[in-house]
Amino acid sequence: MAYATHGLFSGKAIERINNSALDKVIVTNTLPYNKLPSEKIEVLSVGTLIAEAIRRINNNESLSSIFPSIKD
């Protein structure tokens, strides 16, 4: 598996992904995708997470509780 924040697939990227040993490439929806260029690509929405971060920052609340699995 591979993960990316911004899945910008240019040139031969899709061909290389399709021909790779990767089972899945997971990207966030920080870029618009009209249709997925490969069955190996999965897009995760980050809108709710970003909205909650903005709300917490605006209210001077902690951001660390958004990410409970990350330890210092």
PDB file of N, H, CA, C and O in Angstrom:
ATOM      1  N   MET A   1       0.836  -1.175   0.000  1.00  0.00           N
ATOM      2  CA  MET A   1       0.000   0.000   0.000  1.00  0.00           C
ATOM      3  C   MET A   1       0.880   1.238   0.000  1.00  0.00           C
ATOM      4  O   MET A   1       2.017   1.225   0.472  1.00  0.00           O
ATOM      5  N   ALA A   2       0.316   2.303  -0.545  1.00  0.00           N
ATOM      6  H   ALA A   2      -0.607   2.313  -0.929  1.00  0.00           H
ATOM      7  CA  ALA A   2       0.991   3.594  -0.528  1.00  0.00           C
ATOM      8  C   ALA A   2      -0.037   4.653  -0.144  1.00  0.00           C
ATOM      9  O   ALA A   2      -1.231   4.514  -0.406  1.00  0.00           O
ATOM     10  N   TYR A   3       0.465   5.719   0.486  1.00  0.00           N
ATOM     11  H   TYR A   3       1.436   5.832   0.699  1.00  0.00           H
ATOM     12  CA  TYR A   3      -0.401   6.798   0.943  1.00  0.00           C
ATOM     13  C   TYR A   3       0.161   8.126   0.469  1.00  0.00           C
ATOM     14  O   TYR A   3       1.376   8.320   0.440  1.00  0.00           O
ATOM     15  N   ALA A   4      -0.729   9.045   0.096  1.00  0.00           N
ATOM     16  H   ALA A   4      -1.716   8.888   0.120  1.00  0.00           H
ATOM     17  CA  ALA A   4      -0.302  10.374  -0.333  1.00  0.00           C
ATOM     18  C   ALA A   4      -1.342  11.397   0.096  1.00  0.00           C
ATOM     19  O   ALA A   4      -2.541  11.119   0.121  1.00  0.00           O
ATOM     20  N   THR A   5      -0.862  12.570   0.429  1.00  0.00           N
ATOM     21  H   THR A   5       0.112  12.796   0.409  1.00  0.00           H
ATOM     22  CA  THR A   5      -1.779  13.644   0.783  1.00  0.00           C
ATOM     23  C   THR A   5      -2.449  14.194  -0.461  1.00  0.00           C
ATOM     24  O   THR A   5      -3.674  14.303  -0.520  1.00  0.00           O
ATOM     25  N   HIS A   6      -1.652  14.536  -1.446  1.00  0.00           N
ATOM     26  H   HIS A   6      -0.657  14.447  -1.398  1.00  0.00           H
ATOM     27  CA  HIS A   6      -2.156  15.109  -2.695  1.00  0.00           C
ATOM     28  C   HIS A   6      -1.788  14.165  -3.833  1.00  0.00           C
ATOM     29  O   HIS A   6      -0.636  14.126  -4.265  1.00  0.00           O
ATOM     30  N   GLY A   7      -2.751  13.417  -4.307  1.00  0.00           N
ATOM     31  H   GLY A   7      -3.686  13.449  -3.956  1.00  0.00           H
ATOM     32  CA  GLY A   7      -2.490  12.458  -5.375  1.00  0.00           C
ATOM     33  C   GLY A   7      -2.513  13.132  -6.739  1.00  0.00           C
ATOM     34  O   GLY A   7      -3.534  13.128  -7.427  1.00  0.00           O
ATOM     35  N   LEU A   8      -1.406  13.696  -7.116  1.00  0.00           N
ATOM     36  H   LEU A   8      -0.577  13.699  -6.557  1.00  0.00           H
ATOM     37  CA  LEU A   8      -1.287  14.340  -8.419  1.00  0.00           C
ATOM     38  C   LEU A   8      -0.660  13.329  -9.368  1.00  0.00           C
ATOM     39  O   LEU A   8       0.550  13.108  -9.335  1.00  0.00           O
ATOM     40  N   PHE A   9      -1.471  12.727 -10.198  1.00  0.00           N
ATOM     41  H   PHE A   9      -2.454  12.907 -10.225  1.00  0.00           H
ATOM     42  CA  PHE A   9      -1.026  11.645 -11.069  1.00  0.00           C
ATOM     43  C   PHE A   9      -0.759  12.187 -12.470  1.00  0.00           C
ATOM     44  O   PHE A   9      -1.688  12.440 -13.238  1.00  0.00           O
ATOM     45  N   SER A  10       0.509  12.359 -12.787  1.00  0.00           N
ATOM     46  H   SER A  10       1.263  12.153 -12.163  1.00  0.00           H
ATOM     47  CA  SER A  10       0.864  12.911 -14.097  1.00  0.00           C
ATOM     48  C   SER A  10       1.741  11.922 -14.861  1.00  0.00           C
ATOM     49  O   SER A  10       2.254  10.949 -14.310  1.00  0.00           O
ATOM     50  N   GLY A  11       1.887  12.209 -16.131  1.00  0.00           N
ATOM     51  H   GLY A  11       1.470  12.999 -16.579  1.00  0.00           H
ATOM     52  CA  GLY A  11       2.745  11.360 -16.962  1.00  0.00           C
ATOM     53  C   GLY A  11       2.292   9.910 -16.942  1.00  0.00           C
ATOM     54  O   GLY A  11       1.126   9.605 -17.193  1.00  0.00           O
ATOM     55  N   LYS A  12       3.229   9.022 -16.642  1.00  0.00           N
ATOM     56  H   LYS A  12       4.177   9.270 -16.438  1.00  0.00           H
ATOM     57  CA  LYS A  12       2.940   7.587 -16.631  1.00  0.00           C
ATOM     58  C   LYS A  12       2.606   7.064 -15.229  1.00  0.00           C
ATOM     59  O   LYS A  12       2.708   5.864 -14.976  1.00  0.00           O
ATOM     60  N   ALA A  13       2.214   7.946 -14.335  1.00  0.00           N
ATOM     61  H   ALA A  13       2.132   8.921 -14.542  1.00  0.00           H
ATOM     62  CA  ALA A  13       1.964   7.546 -12.941  1.00  0.00           C
ATOM     63  C   ALA A  13       0.920   6.430 -12.852  1.00  0.00           C
ATOM     64  O   ALA A  13       1.145   5.436 -12.162  1.00  0.00           O
ATOM     65  N   ILE A  14      -0.197   6.576 -13.525  1.00  0.00           N
ATOM     66  H   ILE A  14      -0.380   7.384 -14.085  1.00  0.00           H
ATOM     67  CA  ILE A  14      -1.267   5.574 -13.441  1.00  0.00           C
ATOM     68  C   ILE A  14      -0.804   4.244 -14.009  1.00  0.00           C
ATOM     69  O   ILE A  14      -1.063   3.192 -13.425  1.00  0.00           O
ATOM     70  N   GLU A  15      -0.125   4.285 -15.136  1.00  0.00           N
ATOM     71  H   GLU A  15       0.085   5.140 -15.611  1.00  0.00           H
ATOM     72  CA  GLU A  15       0.407   3.066 -15.738  1.00  0.00           C
ATOM     73  C   GLU A  15       1.361   2.374 -14.766  1.00  0.00           C
ATOM     74  O   GLU A  15       1.312   1.155 -14.601  1.00  0.00           O
ATOM     75  N   ARG A  16       2.219   3.150 -14.130  1.00  0.00           N
ATOM     76  H   ARG A  16       2.259   4.140 -14.263  1.00  0.00           H
ATOM     77  CA  ARG A  16       3.184   2.583 -13.177  1.00  0.00           C
ATOM     78  C   ARG A  16       2.486   2.008 -11.950  1.00  0.00           C
ATOM     79  O   ARG A  16       2.876   0.956 -11.443  1.00  0.00           O
ATOM     80  N   ILE A  17       1.461   2.696 -11.477  1.00  0.00           N
ATOM     81  H   ILE A  17       1.144   3.551 -11.889  1.00  0.00           H
ATOM     82  CA  ILE A  17       0.700   2.178 -10.339  1.00  0.00           C
ATOM     83  C   ILE A  17       0.016   0.865 -10.722  1.00  0.00           C
ATOM     84  O   ILE A  17       0.088  -0.116  -9.982  1.00  0.00           O
ATOM     85  N   ASN A  18      -0.640   0.854 -11.867  1.00  0.00           N
ATOM     86  H   ASN A  18      -0.698   1.652 -12.467  1.00  0.00           H
ATOM     87  CA  ASN A  18      -1.346  -0.349 -12.309  1.00  0.00           C
ATOM     88  C   ASN A  18      -0.415  -1.533 -12.509  1.00  0.00           C
ATOM     89  O   ASN A  18      -0.808  -2.678 -12.289  1.00  0.00           O
ATOM     90  N   ASN A  19       0.808  -1.266 -12.922  1.00  0.00           N
ATOM     91  H   ASN A  19       1.127  -0.336 -13.101  1.00  0.00           H
ATOM     92  CA  ASN A  19       1.781  -2.332 -13.175  1.00  0.00           C
ATOM     93  C   ASN A  19       2.654  -2.646 -11.960  1.00  0.00           C
ATOM     94  O   ASN A  19       3.555  -3.482 -12.043  1.00  0.00           O
ATOM     95  N   SER A  20       2.395  -1.991 -10.851  1.00  0.00           N
ATOM     96  H   SER A  20       1.663  -1.312 -10.785  1.00  0.00           H
ATOM     97  CA  SER A  20       3.213  -2.177  -9.657  1.00  0.00           C
ATOM     98  C   SER A  20       2.674  -3.311  -8.787  1.00  0.00           C
ATOM     99  O   SER A  20       1.608  -3.870  -9.050  1.00  0.00           O
ATOM    100  N   ALA A  21       3.433  -3.631  -7.755  1.00  0.00           N
ATOM    101  H   ALA A  21       4.298  -3.177  -7.542  1.00  0.00           H
ATOM    102  CA  ALA A  21       3.013  -4.638  -6.781  1.00  0.00           C
ATOM    103  C   ALA A  21       2.050  -4.054  -5.745  1.00  0.00           C
ATOM    104  O   ALA A  21       1.554  -4.780  -4.884  1.00  0.00           O
ATOM    105  N   LEU A  22       1.789  -2.771  -5.822  1.00  0.00           N
ATOM    106  H   LEU A  22       2.193  -2.181  -6.522  1.00  0.00           H
ATOM    107  CA  LEU A  22       0.876  -2.134  -4.877  1.00  0.00           C
ATOM    108  C   LEU A  22      -0.536  -2.677  -5.026  1.00  0.00           C
ATOM    109  O   LEU A  22      -1.038  -2.848  -6.137  1.00  0.00           O
ATOM    110  N   ASP A  23      -1.161  -2.944  -3.896  1.00  0.00           N
ATOM    111  H   ASP A  23      -0.752  -2.806  -2.994  1.00  0.00           H
ATOM    112  CA  ASP A  23      -2.569  -3.349  -3.924  1.00  0.00           C
ATOM    113  C   ASP A  23      -3.477  -2.129  -3.975  1.00  0.00           C
ATOM    114  O   ASP A  23      -4.539  -2.153  -4.597  1.00  0.00           O
ATOM    115  N   LYS A  24      -3.036  -1.049  -3.304  1.00  0.00           N
ATOM    116  H   LYS A  24      -2.173  -1.030  -2.799  1.00  0.00           H
ATOM    117  CA  LYS A  24      -3.867   0.138  -3.208  1.00  0.00           C
ATOM    118  C   LYS A  24      -3.005   1.362  -2.973  1.00  0.00           C
ATOM    119  O   LYS A  24      -1.973   1.296  -2.304  1.00  0.00           O
ATOM    120  N   VAL A  25      -3.446   2.488  -3.538  1.00  0.00           N
ATOM    121  H   VAL A  25      -4.283   2.542  -4.082  1.00  0.00           H
ATOM    122  CA  VAL A  25      -2.854   3.792  -3.283  1.00  0.00           C
ATOM    123  C   VAL A  25      -3.961   4.650  -2.699  1.00  0.00           C
ATOM    124  O   VAL A  25      -4.980   4.890  -3.347  1.00  0.00           O
ATOM    125  N   ILE A  26      -3.757   5.109  -1.473  1.00  0.00           N
ATOM    126  H   ILE A  26      -2.930   4.914  -0.946  1.00  0.00           H
ATOM    127  CA  ILE A  26      -4.779   5.900  -0.792  1.00  0.00           C
ATOM    128  C   ILE A  26      -4.338   7.352  -0.778  1.00  0.00           C
ATOM    129  O   ILE A  26      -3.235   7.678  -0.338  1.00  0.00           O
ATOM    130  N   VAL A  27      -5.222   8.226  -1.272  1.00  0.00           N
ATOM    131  H   VAL A  27      -6.117   7.961  -1.630  1.00  0.00           H
ATOM    132  CA  VAL A  27      -4.947   9.665  -1.323  1.00  0.00           C
ATOM    133  C   VAL A  27      -6.100  10.413  -0.669  1.00  0.00           C
ATOM    134  O   VAL A  27      -7.197   9.875  -0.523  1.00  0.00           O
ATOM    135  N   THR A  28      -5.846  11.654  -0.278  1.00  0.00           N
ATOM    136  H   THR A  28      -4.954  12.091  -0.397  1.00  0.00           H
ATOM    137  CA  THR A  28      -6.917  12.475   0.271  1.00  0.00           C
ATOM    138  C   THR A  28      -7.592  13.247  -0.861  1.00  0.00           C
ATOM    139  O   THR A  28      -7.062  13.334  -1.968  1.00  0.00           O
ATOM    140  N   ASN A  29      -8.745  13.793  -0.576  1.00  0.00           N
ATOM    141  H   ASN A  29      -9.176  13.722   0.324  1.00  0.00           H
ATOM    142  CA  ASN A  29      -9.487  14.536  -1.593  1.00  0.00           C
ATOM    143  C   ASN A  29      -9.121  16.019  -1.580  1.00  0.00           C
ATOM    144  O   ASN A  29      -9.980  16.874  -1.793  1.00  0.00           O
ATOM    145  N   THR A  30      -7.851  16.322  -1.331  1.00  0.00           N
ATOM    146  H   THR A  30      -7.153  15.627  -1.158  1.00  0.00           H
ATOM    147  CA  THR A  30      -7.393  17.707  -1.356  1.00  0.00           C
ATOM    148  C   THR A  30      -7.270  18.226  -2.780  1.00  0.00           C
ATOM    149  O   THR A  30      -7.103  19.426  -2.997  1.00  0.00           O
ATOM    150  N   LEU A  31      -7.352  17.336  -3.734  1.00  0.00           N
ATOM    151  H   LEU A  31      -7.488  16.362  -3.558  1.00  0.00           H
ATOM    152  CA  LEU A  31      -7.427  17.694  -5.154  1.00  0.00           C
ATOM    153  C   LEU A  31      -8.716  17.090  -5.699  1.00  0.00           C
ATOM    154  O   LEU A  31      -9.135  16.025  -5.244  1.00  0.00           O
ATOM    155  N   PRO A  32      -9.352  17.750  -6.666  1.00  0.00           N
ATOM    156  CA  PRO A  32     -10.593  17.185  -7.209  1.00  0.00           C
ATOM    157  C   PRO A  32     -10.310  16.005  -8.154  1.00  0.00           C
ATOM    158  O   PRO A  32      -9.373  16.038  -8.951  1.00  0.00           O
ATOM    159  N   TYR A  33     -11.132  14.984  -8.041  1.00  0.00           N
ATOM    160  H   TYR A  33     -11.893  14.957  -7.393  1.00  0.00           H
ATOM    161  CA  TYR A  33     -11.051  13.831  -8.945  1.00  0.00           C
ATOM    162  C   TYR A  33     -12.430  13.641  -9.550  1.00  0.00           C
ATOM    163  O   TYR A  33     -13.377  13.291  -8.846  1.00  0.00           O
ATOM    164  N   ASN A  34     -12.548  13.869 -10.843  1.00  0.00           N
ATOM    165  H   ASN A  34     -11.778  14.153 -11.415  1.00  0.00           H
ATOM    166  CA  ASN A  34     -13.834  13.659 -11.507  1.00  0.00           C
ATOM    167  C   ASN A  34     -14.174  12.180 -11.548  1.00  0.00           C
ATOM    168  O   ASN A  34     -15.307  11.779 -11.281  1.00  0.00           O
ATOM    169  N   LYS A  35     -13.186  11.384 -11.882  1.00  0.00           N
ATOM    170  H   LYS A  35     -12.266  11.709 -12.099  1.00  0.00           H
ATOM    171  CA  LYS A  35     -13.336   9.933 -11.823  1.00  0.00           C
ATOM    172  C   LYS A  35     -11.964   9.362 -11.496  1.00  0.00           C
ATOM    173  O   LYS A  35     -10.936   9.939 -11.849  1.00  0.00           O
ATOM    174  N   LEU A  36     -11.966   8.244 -10.830  1.00  0.00           N
ATOM    175  H   LEU A  36     -12.802   7.776 -10.543  1.00  0.00           H
ATOM    176  CA  LEU A  36     -10.702   7.648 -10.439  1.00  0.00           C
ATOM    177  C   LEU A  36     -10.039   7.005 -11.649  1.00  0.00           C
ATOM    178  O   LEU A  36     -10.678   6.256 -12.389  1.00  0.00           O
ATOM    179  N   PRO A  37      -8.769   7.296 -11.848  1.00  0.00           N
ATOM    180  CA  PRO A  37      -8.070   6.785 -13.021  1.00  0.00           C
ATOM    181  C   PRO A  37      -7.636   5.330 -12.899  1.00  0.00           C
ATOM    182  O   PRO A  37      -7.130   4.762 -13.867  1.00  0.00           O
ATOM    183  N   SER A  38      -7.821   4.717 -11.740  1.00  0.00           N
ATOM    184  H   SER A  38      -8.232   5.178 -10.954  1.00  0.00           H
ATOM    185  CA  SER A  38      -7.400   3.333 -11.536  1.00  0.00           C
ATOM    186  C   SER A  38      -8.207   2.720 -10.409  1.00  0.00           C
ATOM    187  O   SER A  38      -8.586   3.412  -9.463  1.00  0.00           O
ATOM    188  N   GLU A  39      -8.472   1.425 -10.504  1.00  0.00           N
ATOM    189  H   GLU A  39      -8.164   0.863 -11.272  1.00  0.00           H
ATOM    190  CA  GLU A  39      -9.172   0.718  -9.434  1.00  0.00           C
ATOM    191  C   GLU A  39      -8.296   0.578  -8.196  1.00  0.00           C
ATOM    192  O   GLU A  39      -8.802   0.293  -7.111  1.00  0.00           O
ATOM    193  N   LYS A  40      -6.992   0.774  -8.344  1.00  0.00           N
ATOM    194  H   LYS A  40      -6.580   1.006  -9.226  1.00  0.00           H
ATOM    195  CA  LYS A  40      -6.073   0.676  -7.221  1.00  0.00           C
ATOM    196  C   LYS A  40      -6.055   1.942  -6.367  1.00  0.00           C
ATOM    197  O   LYS A  40      -5.456   1.948  -5.291  1.00  0.00           O
ATOM    198  N   ILE A  41      -6.695   3.002  -6.823  1.00  0.00           N
ATOM    199  H   ILE A  41      -7.181   2.997  -7.697  1.00  0.00           H
ATOM    200  CA  ILE A  41      -6.662   4.278  -6.113  1.00  0.00           C
ATOM    201  C   ILE A  41      -7.946   4.459  -5.310  1.00  0.00           C
ATOM    202  O   ILE A  41      -9.052   4.298  -5.826  1.00  0.00           O
ATOM    203  N   GLU A  42      -7.769   4.798  -4.033  1.00  0.00           N
ATOM    204  H   GLU A  42      -6.870   4.929  -3.614  1.00  0.00           H
ATOM    205  CA  GLU A  42      -8.896   5.071  -3.150  1.00  0.00           C
ATOM    206  C   GLU A  42      -8.730   6.482  -2.595  1.00  0.00           C
ATOM    207  O   GLU A  42      -7.633   6.871  -2.195  1.00  0.00           O
ATOM    208  N   VAL A  43      -9.817   7.245  -2.573  1.00  0.00           N
ATOM    209  H   VAL A  43     -10.708   6.929  -2.899  1.00  0.00           H
ATOM    210  CA  VAL A  43      -9.777   8.626  -2.104  1.00  0.00           C
ATOM    211  C   VAL A  43     -10.510   8.726  -0.766  1.00  0.00           C
ATOM    212  O   VAL A  43     -11.653   8.291  -0.628  1.00  0.00           O
ATOM    213  N   LEU A  44      -9.818   9.313   0.215  1.00  0.00           N
ATOM    214  H   LEU A  44      -8.889   9.667   0.103  1.00  0.00           H
ATOM    215  CA  LEU A  44     -10.415   9.534   1.526  1.00  0.00           C
ATOM    216  C   LEU A  44     -10.742  11.007   1.698  1.00  0.00           C
ATOM    217  O   LEU A  44      -9.945  11.872   1.336  1.00  0.00           O
ATOM    218  N   SER A  45     -11.911  11.290   2.249  1.00  0.00           N
ATOM    219  H   SER A  45     -12.558  10.587   2.544  1.00  0.00           H
ATOM    220  CA  SER A  45     -12.321  12.667   2.495  1.00  0.00           C
ATOM    221  C   SER A  45     -11.681  13.189   3.772  1.00  0.00           C
ATOM    222  O   SER A  45     -11.681  12.509   4.798  1.00  0.00           O
ATOM    223  N   VAL A  46     -11.140  14.393   3.704  1.00  0.00           N
ATOM    224  H   VAL A  46     -11.141  14.946   2.870  1.00  0.00           H
ATOM    225  CA  VAL A  46     -10.540  15.026   4.886  1.00  0.00           C
ATOM    226  C   VAL A  46     -11.302  16.283   5.285  1.00  0.00           C
ATOM    227  O   VAL A  46     -10.848  17.028   6.154  1.00  0.00           O
ATOM    228  N   GLY A  47     -12.436  16.526   4.673  1.00  0.00           N
ATOM    229  H   GLY A  47     -12.804  15.920   3.968  1.00  0.00           H
ATOM    230  CA  GLY A  47     -13.212  17.736   4.941  1.00  0.00           C
ATOM    231  C   GLY A  47     -13.636  17.871   6.387  1.00  0.00           C
ATOM    232  O   GLY A  47     -13.500  18.947   6.969  1.00  0.00           O
ATOM    233  N   THR A  48     -14.145  16.810   6.978  1.00  0.00           N
ATOM    234  H   THR A  48     -14.255  15.936   6.504  1.00  0.00           H
ATOM    235  CA  THR A  48     -14.592  16.850   8.369  1.00  0.00           C
ATOM    236  C   THR A  48     -13.420  17.112   9.308  1.00  0.00           C
ATOM    237  O   THR A  48     -13.541  17.890  10.254  1.00  0.00           O
ATOM    238  N   LEU A  49     -12.302  16.471   9.052  1.00  0.00           N
ATOM    239  H   LEU A  49     -12.204  15.839   8.283  1.00  0.00           H
ATOM    240  CA  LEU A  49     -11.107  16.662   9.876  1.00  0.00           C
ATOM    241  C   LEU A  49     -10.608  18.099   9.797  1.00  0.00           C
ATOM    242  O   LEU A  49     -10.276  18.694  10.822  1.00  0.00           O
ATOM    243  N   ILE A  50     -10.551  18.655   8.610  1.00  0.00           N
ATOM    244  H   ILE A  50     -10.821  18.171   7.777  1.00  0.00           H
ATOM    245  CA  ILE A  50     -10.092  20.034   8.437  1.00  0.00           C
ATOM    246  C   ILE A  50     -11.075  21.010   9.092  1.00  0.00           C
ATOM    247  O   ILE A  50     -10.661  21.972   9.738  1.00  0.00           O
ATOM    248  N   ALA A  51     -12.371  20.758   8.923  1.00  0.00           N
ATOM    249  H   ALA A  51     -12.707  19.976   8.397  1.00  0.00           H
ATOM    250  CA  ALA A  51     -13.371  21.630   9.544  1.00  0.00           C
ATOM    251  C   ALA A  51     -13.252  21.607  11.070  1.00  0.00           C
ATOM    252  O   ALA A  51     -13.357  22.648  11.717  1.00  0.00           O
ATOM    253  N   GLU A  52     -13.037  20.434  11.636  1.00  0.00           N
ATOM    254  H   GLU A  52     -12.952  19.588  11.110  1.00  0.00           H
ATOM    255  CA  GLU A  52     -12.891  20.331  13.090  1.00  0.00           C
ATOM    256  C   GLU A  52     -11.616  21.028  13.558  1.00  0.00           C
ATOM    257  O   GLU A  52     -11.619  21.671  14.607  1.00  0.00           O
ATOM    258  N   ALA A  53     -10.540  20.914  12.808  1.00  0.00           N
ATOM    259  H   ALA A  53     -10.537  20.391  11.955  1.00  0.00           H
ATOM    260  CA  ALA A  53      -9.296  21.608  13.162  1.00  0.00           C
ATOM    261  C   ALA A  53      -9.497  23.120  13.138  1.00  0.00           C
ATOM    262  O   ALA A  53      -9.033  23.818  14.040  1.00  0.00           O
ATOM    263  N   ILE A  54     -10.176  23.627  12.128  1.00  0.00           N
ATOM    264  H   ILE A  54     -10.553  23.060  11.395  1.00  0.00           H
ATOM    265  CA  ILE A  54     -10.448  25.071  12.037  1.00  0.00           C
ATOM    266  C   ILE A  54     -11.315  25.522  13.215  1.00  0.00           C
ATOM    267  O   ILE A  54     -11.059  26.565  13.817  1.00  0.00           O
ATOM    268  N   ARG A  55     -12.338  24.733  13.539  1.00  0.00           N
ATOM    269  H   ARG A  55     -12.546  23.886  13.050  1.00  0.00           H
ATOM    270  CA  ARG A  55     -13.211  25.077  14.660  1.00  0.00           C
ATOM    271  C   ARG A  55     -12.421  25.141  15.962  1.00  0.00           C
ATOM    272  O   ARG A  55     -12.583  26.074  16.749  1.00  0.00           O
ATOM    273  N   ARG A  56     -11.556  24.135  16.187  1.00  0.00           N
ATOM    274  H   ARG A  56     -11.424  23.377  15.547  1.00  0.00           H
ATOM    275  CA  ARG A  56     -10.771  24.093  17.421  1.00  0.00           C
ATOM    276  C   ARG A  56      -9.785  25.257  17.500  1.00  0.00           C
ATOM    277  O   ARG A  56      -9.620  25.867  18.557  1.00  0.00           O
ATOM    278  N   ILE A  57      -9.138  25.559  16.392  1.00  0.00           N
ATOM    279  H   ILE A  57      -9.272  25.064  15.533  1.00  0.00           H
ATOM    280  CA  ILE A  57      -8.201  26.689  16.374  1.00  0.00           C
ATOM    281  C   ILE A  57      -8.950  27.980  16.685  1.00  0.00           C
ATOM    282  O   ILE A  57      -8.476  28.801  17.471  1.00  0.00           O
ATOM    283  N   ASN A  58     -10.100  28.161  16.079  1.00  0.00           N
ATOM    284  H   ASN A  58     -10.485  27.495  15.440  1.00  0.00           H
ATOM    285  CA  ASN A  58     -10.910  29.363  16.285  1.00  0.00           C
ATOM    286  C   ASN A  58     -11.364  29.506  17.736  1.00  0.00           C
ATOM    287  O   ASN A  58     -11.527  30.618  18.238  1.00  0.00           O
ATOM    288  N   ASN A  59     -11.568  28.366  18.405  1.00  0.00           N
ATOM    289  H   ASN A  59     -11.436  27.462  17.998  1.00  0.00           H
ATOM    290  CA  ASN A  59     -12.032  28.374  19.792  1.00  0.00           C
ATOM    291  C   ASN A  59     -10.905  28.135  20.796  1.00  0.00           C
ATOM    292  O   ASN A  59     -11.158  27.856  21.968  1.00  0.00           O
ATOM    293  N   ASN A  60      -9.663  28.247  20.332  1.00  0.00           N
ATOM    294  H   ASN A  60      -9.457  28.475  19.380  1.00  0.00           H
ATOM    295  CA  ASN A  60      -8.495  28.031  21.192  1.00  0.00           C
ATOM    296  C   ASN A  60      -8.543  26.692  21.923  1.00  0.00           C
ATOM    297  O   ASN A  60      -8.212  26.604  23.105  1.00  0.00           O
ATOM    298  N   GLU A  61      -8.959  25.656  21.206  1.00  0.00           N
ATOM    299  H   GLU A  61      -9.228  25.727  20.246  1.00  0.00           H
ATOM    300  CA  GLU A  61      -9.023  24.305  21.766  1.00  0.00           C
ATOM    301  C   GLU A  61      -7.866  23.472  21.246  1.00  0.00           C
ATOM    302  O   GLU A  61      -7.232  23.823  20.250  1.00  0.00           O
ATOM    303  N   SER A  62      -7.599  22.389  21.912  1.00  0.00           N
ATOM    304  H   SER A  62      -8.114  22.103  22.721  1.00  0.00           H
ATOM    305  CA  SER A  62      -6.500  21.503  21.544  1.00  0.00           C
ATOM    306  C   SER A  62      -6.766  20.783  20.225  1.00  0.00           C
ATOM    307  O   SER A  62      -7.892  20.368  19.950  1.00  0.00           O
ATOM    308  N   LEU A  63      -5.728  20.642  19.420  1.00  0.00           N
ATOM    309  H   LEU A  63      -4.813  20.979  19.644  1.00  0.00           H
ATOM    310  CA  LEU A  63      -5.820  19.845  18.197  1.00  0.00           C
ATOM    311  C   LEU A  63      -5.380  18.403  18.444  1.00  0.00           C
ATOM    312  O   LEU A  63      -5.736  17.508  17.677  1.00  0.00           O
ATOM    313  N   SER A  64      -4.619  18.176  19.492  1.00  0.00           N
ATOM    314  H   SER A  64      -4.330  18.903  20.115  1.00  0.00           H
ATOM    315  CA  SER A  64      -4.054  16.847  19.718  1.00  0.00           C
ATOM    316  C   SER A  64      -5.119  15.765  19.906  1.00  0.00           C
ATOM    317  O   SER A  64      -4.881  14.609  19.555  1.00  0.00           O
ATOM    318  N   SER A  65      -6.269  16.106  20.442  1.00  0.00           N
ATOM    319  H   SER A  65      -6.463  17.045  20.727  1.00  0.00           H
ATOM    320  CA  SER A  65      -7.299  15.089  20.655  1.00  0.00           C
ATOM    321  C   SER A  65      -7.949  14.613  19.347  1.00  0.00           C
ATOM    322  O   SER A  65      -8.659  13.607  19.337  1.00  0.00           O
ATOM    323  N   ILE A  66      -7.711  15.325  18.265  1.00  0.00           N
ATOM    324  H   ILE A  66      -7.134  16.142  18.273  1.00  0.00           H
ATOM    325  CA  ILE A  66      -8.204  14.878  16.960  1.00  0.00           C
ATOM    326  C   ILE A  66      -7.445  13.635  16.515  1.00  0.00           C
ATOM    327  O   ILE A  66      -7.964  12.809  15.764  1.00  0.00           O
ATOM    328  N   PHE A  67      -6.201  13.517  16.992  1.00  0.00           N
ATOM    329  H   PHE A  67      -5.779  14.188  17.602  1.00  0.00           H
ATOM    330  CA  PHE A  67      -5.320  12.432  16.581  1.00  0.00           C
ATOM    331  C   PHE A  67      -4.950  11.574  17.790  1.00  0.00           C
ATOM    332  O   PHE A  67      -3.801  11.610  18.231  1.00  0.00           O
ATOM    333  N   PRO A  68      -5.888  10.809  18.335  1.00  0.00           N
ATOM    334  CA  PRO A  68      -5.630  10.087  19.581  1.00  0.00           C
ATOM    335  C   PRO A  68      -4.575   8.983  19.441  1.00  0.00           C
ATOM    336  O   PRO A  68      -3.971   8.599  20.442  1.00  0.00           O
ATOM    337  N   SER A  69      -4.341   8.471  18.261  1.00  0.00           N
ATOM    338  H   SER A  69      -4.832   8.782  17.447  1.00  0.00           H
ATOM    339  CA  SER A  69      -3.375   7.384  18.098  1.00  0.00           C
ATOM    340  C   SER A  69      -1.934   7.888  18.016  1.00  0.00           C
ATOM    341  O   SER A  69      -1.006   7.080  18.052  1.00  0.00           O
ATOM    342  N   ILE A  70      -1.725   9.191  17.907  1.00  0.00           N
ATOM    343  H   ILE A  70      -2.479   9.847  17.877  1.00  0.00           H
ATOM    344  CA  ILE A  70      -0.371   9.743  17.835  1.00  0.00           C
ATOM    345  C   ILE A  70       0.063  10.104  19.249  1.00  0.00           C
ATOM    346  O   ILE A  70      -0.589  10.886  19.940  1.00  0.00           O
ATOM    347  N   LYS A  71       1.173   9.519  19.657  1.00  0.00           N
ATOM    348  H   LYS A  71       1.703   8.883  19.096  1.00  0.00           H
ATOM    349  CA  LYS A  71       1.685   9.762  21.005  1.00  0.00           C
ATOM    350  C   LYS A  71       2.958  10.578  20.917  1.00  0.00           C
ATOM    351  O   LYS A  71       3.697  10.480  19.937  1.00  0.00           O
ATOM    352  N   ASP A  72       3.218  11.379  21.930  1.00  0.00           N
ATOM    353  H   ASP A  72       2.618  11.459  22.726  1.00  0.00           H
ATOM    354  CA  ASP A  72       4.440  12.187  21.966  1.00  0.00           C
ATOM    355  C   ASP A  72       5.674  11.311  22.027  1.00  0.00           C
ATOM    356  O   ASP A  72       6.793  11.823  22.063  1.00  0.00           O
TER     357      ASP A  72
END
